Amino acid sequence: MRSPDFGGAVLENWQSEFLQFSLFIAATIWLVQKGSNESKKLEDVGLESDKRQRVGRHTPADGPRLARFDDWRTRLYENSLLLVMAVIFFATWFGQSLNNWRVFNAEQLESDEEALSWGRYLLDPDFWEKTLQNWQSEFLAIGTMVVFTIYLRQRGSPESKPVGAPHDETASSG
């Protein structure tokens, strides 16, 4: 469990998950697909007002302290979910690159070939093949889920509209 092979494989999987989460969080702020359960109501698209978000002077007395400021602390707090997911993504990408670099160099040395520096490995097709193979599978999975929830139904599922609901009706408005 301490081998670079194991570390690289685990971090490749985690990396793609956190990239997916980060992009999903960012995309749901702005993107709207009529009929998709993944979208806000049309009238709620975007960042919304400070009053609706209850920040600054609109923060209730028992609300989070960081929501009360009108400076960088509130900006940081109001984007904390996306920031944490992005930091985890970059940390796992970094860890994956180090582990796979160690494996790559061990294989190079076994074949009497020259080892690469970590920076050079980041430009090597081996690194990008390992990275992108996970990303494409994650985007395929989430993309099909988003598109399929617009048209397909699953009785009793919170991700699905009621079976008899029209296609353009979202779960939040239906």
N, C-alpha and C positions, 0 to 999 in steps of 0.2 A: 504493500500500500504506500510505500515511500518512494517507489521508483518514479523516474521522470516520465515513463510511459503512462503510468496510472495517473500521475498529476496532470499531464498534458491532456489526457482523454477527459478527465473529470472537469477540468477548467474549460475545455472546449465546449462542453455541454452547458455549463453554467453561464459562460460568456454569451452564448447565443440566446439563452433564456432572458438574461438581463438586458441585452440589446433589444429583444422583442418587447419586453416590458417598457423600456425607456421610450421606444418609438410609439408604442401603443398609447402610453400616457400623453406624449406630446401630440400625437395625431388626434386624439379624442377631444382636445381643446377646440380645434378648428374644423375638423372634417365632419360633414353631415351626409348621411346616406338615408334618404327617405325610406322608411320601412325597416331600417336596421335597428336591432336592439342595442347595438354598440354606440348609437348616436344619441345626442341630446335632442330635446325638442327644438324645433326650428327657432323659436323665440329665445332660447337659452344659449345659442351658439356664441363662442368666444369666451373672453375672460370674465365677463359679468362685472357689475358695478361693485364699488367698495361696500355699499350698503347691503347688497344681496350677499356678498361674500363675508360680511360682518368683520371688516378690517378697519384699522384706524379708529376714528371717532365712533364708528358703528359697532365696535367690539363690545359684547356684553360684559358685565362686571366679572362673570365667572369664565369668560373666554380665555384662550391662551394669551399669556403675556406678550409673546412675540408678535401677535396679530395687532397689538395696540399701537406699535410704533409706525411712523410713516417715513421709514428710511431703509437702508440696506438690510437691516435685521428682518423686517417684514418681507422684503423681496426674497431673501434667502429662505425664510420660513414658508412663504406661500408657494415656493417652487421646490420644497425639500423632498418631496416624493420623487420627482424627476431627477433631481440632483443626486440623491442617494443611489437610485437605480443606475444612473450613468457612471458614477464613481465605481460601483461594484462591477459594472461591465468592463470599464477600463482596467480595473485591478485584475479581473479574471483573464482578460486579454493579455495583460502583461505576464501574469503567472503562466498562462498557457504557452506564451512565446518562449519563456525561459526553459520550461520543461521540455518542450519539443525541440528547442535548440540543443539542449544537452543530449537528447536521444539522437538527433540528426548528426551531431559531431561524433558521438560514439560510433555510429554506423560509418561515418566517413573514415574514422581512424581504423576501424576493422577492415576496411577496403583499401587501406594505405592511401587514402585521399586526404587532402588538406581540410582541416577544420575551419569553420567560418567564425568570424566575430558575431556577436549578437546582432549588431547593427546590420551586418551583411545578410544574416539569416532572415531578418525582417523583409528583405527584398527578394528572398529566394522563393521560387514557386512552391516548395514544400510547405512553408509557413502559410502561404495564401490558400493552398489546396485544403489544408487542415482547418483553417479558419472559415473559409467560404462554404465548405460542404455542410457545416452545421447551420450557418446563417440561412442558406437556401431552404433547408428543411423546415426551419422555424417559420420563415415567411410564408412558405407554402401552407403550413398548418394553420397559422392565424388568418391568412388571407382567405383560405377556403371557408373557415368558420364564419368570418364576417360576411362573406358573400352568400353562403348557404343560409344563414339566419335571416336573410332578407326574403327568401322565397320558400324555404322548406320549413316544416313544422315538426315539433316533438311535444306531444301532449304531456303536460305536467312539468316541463322544463322551464326554469326561469330565463333561459337564454332564448326561448322561442315565444312567438306571439300565440295567442289562442288559435286553435286549429281553424276556426271559421272566420278569423279576422282578415280584413282586406290587406293586400300586400303593402299599401302605403301607410298603414297604421302602425305606429311604434308602440312598443310595450308600455312606455311611460305615458302615452296619451290614450291608451285603449283600455 
